[in-house]
């Protein structure tokens, strides 16, 4: 750590450290359509409060009764049970002025004359910060931090001079700002593409020439993936080929995968290579019926079905199967878990537009998808840069001026 950085206990740099309410204080029956939003773990992905996740609300009167659990702009929210590494702060640009922390959350209110909320959040997202935060946790059952308020108060964190805190948070924050801008831009692009699809092919389905068809009629191939043998290390290392699992088929567009297989693994399994523009359908379990559009060449496991499009059909297939009106997931069968089959997907009924209408549609939505994918790739690069800078900045290995 930089020589002129001192470590101080949280209790010495915080105005307040508090807990969310007892479980009996917030129940489903206390929720109302509008009012004071309740912050839960789903809002703590990333470094700043994620307000796109949607909120449950309680009345102002109920929030007043829980005033010790009220949190405001600048407050840092932690989780003491569940995803205990997730830490985020409420930015000055937040949608609401007041929130209520939920039962699994606790919070820190900074003394702004000593420490910046953004700096604290970045620190607790560094390796050292995560280690300290979770060192008192139990891994039996649901991960949890024992006596979270008392424990947090006694934790020591580095406290650089305020100008250096601002500079560090400014650099990392600028990267996060661009990532957030890309995310919001992509939400707009997605909404626009879906709106065009809905207007042309759902609301105005009586216009133009249509014919009854099945998904397989607009695909070059409909095929399942495969998994290399796990007892053959050479099938997995060195992993050079992106390999998708059904659990990852939750994203609208996939630009990367968590796993890779080797060339030998690909050649000696039933995995198939699918190109950009293929729609992937998850066949089994919790994600059965979910669909993703892939942005680069990859293969997948047998729980994924690839819809390799015929020329011109890539956007139509994806938007058809990912539309809210899609009933593909409802066709999943099974008692223990819901399952689809390649045959069910291939035979899924659609109404096929004529080629002229399809070509006109593609001219409009193709640039939207291209920009959507470009933004995702840029954000991945920026996140990688941020994550590589974060530990160096927090250790003082890279110094910055205000």
N, C-alpha and C positions, 0 to 999 in steps of 0.2 A: 504494500500500500504506500502511496506517496508519503514522504516524510512529514509534510506539514498537515496531514490529515489526522485528526484525532477521532477516536471512537467514543461515542456517548450512548448512554442507555436511552431507550425510547421514552421512558418516563421523564427524562430531562429535556427532551426536545418536542414533546407532544403536549398539546393543551388538554387532550382527553383521549383515553382508550376505553371503549365501551362494547357491550355485547348487544346482539339482537335479542328480541323478547323470548320468553318461554314459549314452548310449543303450543300451549293452550291459549296463548294470547292472539294468535293469528290462525284461523281455521278457514276452510273453504267457505263456510257460511258467513264469514266476515267480509268476503270480497264483494266489491260493488263495481258497476260498469266504469266509473270514473272517480277520481279523487287523488289520493296520495299513493304513488307507485311503491311497490315492495321490491327491494333488490334481493335477488337470490343468486345462486352459483352460476346460473345460465347467463348472467349479465357480466361475468368477470373473465371472459375470454379476451386475451389481449392485455393491453396496459391501461386502457380507459374503459369506462363503463359502456357496455354494449346495449344501446337502447333499442336496437332493431330486433332484439329477441322478444320484445313484447313484455308487458307487465300485468300483474294482478294489482288491484287497487283496494285500499281501505278508505273509509271516510276520514275527513279532517278531524272529526271528533275522536275517532278511534286512534288516529295517529297522535293526537294530543295526549291521549292516555299512555302512549308508548314513547313519550318524549325522550327517554334515555336511549331509545333505539333509533331516533331520528338522525338522519345523515344529510349532509349538504355538500354543495360544490367545494371541492378541495379535499374532502374526506377520502381516506383510503379504506377500501373494503377488503377484508380477508375472509377466508372460509376455514372454520375449525373442524368440520366433519364432511368428508367426501373428497372433493378435489382441492386438497389443502394447499397445493402450490399456487392456486389461482389468486392473484392479487391485482386489483385495478383501482383507479381513483376516479372520482366524479369530476369531469373537467368543467371549466368555467362556461363552456358552450353547451352544457347539458340542457336537455329539453325541459326539465323540471327544476325548481329551486329546492324542493324538499323531497326526501325519500324516507322509507322505513326499511332498516336492515331486517332480513328474515331470520328465522331461528338458527340457521347454521352459519350465520355471518357474525363477524365482529369488526371493529373499525378503529382507526386512528385519526385524530384531528391534529394537524401539525401546528407547532408554533412557527409561524411564517418568518419570524425574525431570526430563526435558527436553521430551519430545514424546509425544503420544497417538497410538496407531495409527489411531483413527478420524479424527482431524484430518488425518493424512498421506494417508489414502485419499481423503478428500473433496478435499484439495488436488490430488492427481493425477487427479481426475475433473473438475477445473476446466479451463477453456481454457488458462490459463497452464501448469498442471501437465502436461496432455496434450502441449502443445507441447514442453516441456522433456524429457519422458520419451521422446518419439519423434524428437527432433531428430537423434539419432545413428543413426537406423534406415536400412536399405536397403529400397527399394521394388521391387527386382529380384527376381522370383520370390516366395517367401514372405517377407513383411515380417519383418525381424529387427533386433535391437539389437546392435551390435557391442560386444564385451567388456562385457556387461551389468553385471557386478559392479563392475568398475572405474569404469564410466561412472556408475552410480547413486551410488557413494560420493562422487563429486566434484560431484554436483548440489547446488545451493543451493535451499533452500525457506524460506518464511517461518516464523518460530517466535514466535508471540505468547506472552504470559504464559500459564502453564497454566490459570488461571481462565478466560481468554478462549477458550482452546482447548476447554475443557470446555463452555462456553456455546455455542460455534458447533457443536461436534459434538452437543451435546444437542438443539439446535433441529432440525438436519438429521436426527439419529438418531430423533427423535420422529416425524417424517414417515415415515421408513423403517420404523419399528416398526409404524405403522398400515398401511402398504402391505403389510408382511410378514404382519400379522394377517389382512388381507383375502385375501391369497393363500392362506394356510392354511385360512381359512374356506371359500374357494371350492373347494379340494381336497376338503374334507369334503362340501360341497353336491353336487359332481360325483359323488363316491363314493356318496352316498345316492341320487341320482337313478338312477345306473347299477344300484345294488343293487335298487331297486324294479323297474326295467325288467327286469332279469335274472330276478328272482323271478316276476314276473307273466307275462312273455312268452317266456322261454327255459326255465327250469327247470320251469314248470308249464304248458307249452304244450298239454298234453292237457285242461286245464280250460277250460270255456267253449266258445263257438261260434267256430270259426275257418274261414277259407276261403283257398284259394290265391289269390294276387294278385301284381301287379307294382307297383313303385314308382309308376309313372304312374297307377295306379288310385286312389292316395290323394293325388295332387297336382292342383292346378288347372292348373299349367303345368310342363313340363320344357323348359328352353330354355338355349341358350348365350349368353354375353355377346358383346361386340364392342369393338374398339379404333378410336378416331378416327384419321384420317390424321395421321402424325407431321409431315408437311411443311406443316401448317396450324397456325401458332401460335395462331390464334384459337380452335382446338378445345381448347386446353389452358390458355390464360390469358384471363381470370382463372379459375382452377379453383375451382369452387364445389360440384361434385357428387362425393361420394366414389366412387372407382373402384378396384376390387379386382383384384389379379393373382393368378395361381395359386400363386405362391411364398408368398403370405401365408396360404394355406389350410393352416396348420399349427396355428393356435390353435383351442382348443375353441369360444370365442365371440369374434366380431369386433366390437369397439366403435369402431374407427377404421381408416383405410386410409392407406397411405403416399402415395398419389397422388390427384389430383382432376382432373376434366375440366370444361370450360366447358359452358354451356347449348348453345352451337352445336355443340360436340363430341358431346354426347349426341344432339342432334336429327339430326345428319348421320353417324351410325354405327349399327351394329346392336346397340349396348349397350342393355340393358333395365334398368328400375328394379325392384329386388326389395325387398320390405318386410321388416320385423322378423319373425323366425321362419322365414325361408327357410333351407334347408340348401344350402350350396354345396359342390360336388364338384370337385376339381382333376382335369383330364383328361389333362394331359401331364407328362412329365418326372419329376423326382425326387419330386414330391408327388402323382403320379397315384394316385387312390383316397382321398386325404386328404379329410376333410370338416370344415366349420365351420358353426356356427349364427350367423347375423348378428343383431345387436341393434339395428340401425337401418337405415333405407332407404339403399340404395347400388346401384351398377351394377358391372359387372365386365368383364374382357376375355374373348376367345373361348376361352381355356384353362380357363374356369370354366363349370360347368353349374349353373344354379339350379333347385332343387326347391321351387317355390312351393306350399305345402301347401293342401289342401282344409281346410275348417273342422275344427278339433280334432286335426289330424294332425301339427302342427309338431314336438312333442316326440318322438312315436313315430318319425317319419322320421329325425330327427337321431340319436336313441339307437340305432335299428336300424343305420344305416350307420356309426356310429362305434364300435359294439360290437366287442370283440376277436374275436367269432365271424364278423364280416362278411368275406366273401370277395370284395367288389367289387374291391379292388386286384389280386387274383389274376387277374381277367379282363382286365387291361391287356395290350395286344399291341404288338409292335414289336421290331425288332432293335437299332436305334441307341438308341432310348429307348422306355420303356413309355408307351402311350397308351390312353385310354378314349375312348368316343364317347358322344354324347347318347343314342343308341339303346340302347347297352349299359346305361347308367344307368337309363333309363326302363323297360327290360325286366327289371331286377333282381328276382328272385323273393323274395317275402316271404309270411308267413302273417298274414293280416289278422284282428284281433280284432273282436268285435261292438261296437256303439256304446256299450252300457252299460259294458262293461269299459274301453273307451277313455275315457269320460267320468270314471269313477272314478279312473283313472290320472292324468288331467290335473289333477284337483283336488289330488292329492298333489304332483305334480312342478312344476306351474306356479309356486307360491311359491318353490320352490328355484331355478328359473331366474331369477325376478324378482330375488331377493336376490343371486344370482351376478352378474347384469348390473349391479345397483346398486353392488356392491363393486368391480367392474372400473372403472366410471365414476368412482367416488370415488378409487380409486387413481391413475387417470390425472390427475385434478385435483391430487392431492397431489404426484405426481411432477413435474408442471409447476411447482407452487409451489416445490418443493425445487430444481429445476433453475434457476429464476429467482433464488432466494435465494443459491445456491451461489457464483456469481462475485462477488456483492456482498459476501458475508461474507468471502470469501477476499481481497478487495481492501481490506477495511476500510471500504467505503462504507456498510455497515450495521453498526453496533456493537451489541454485546449485553453484558449483565452476566451474571455467573456465576449 
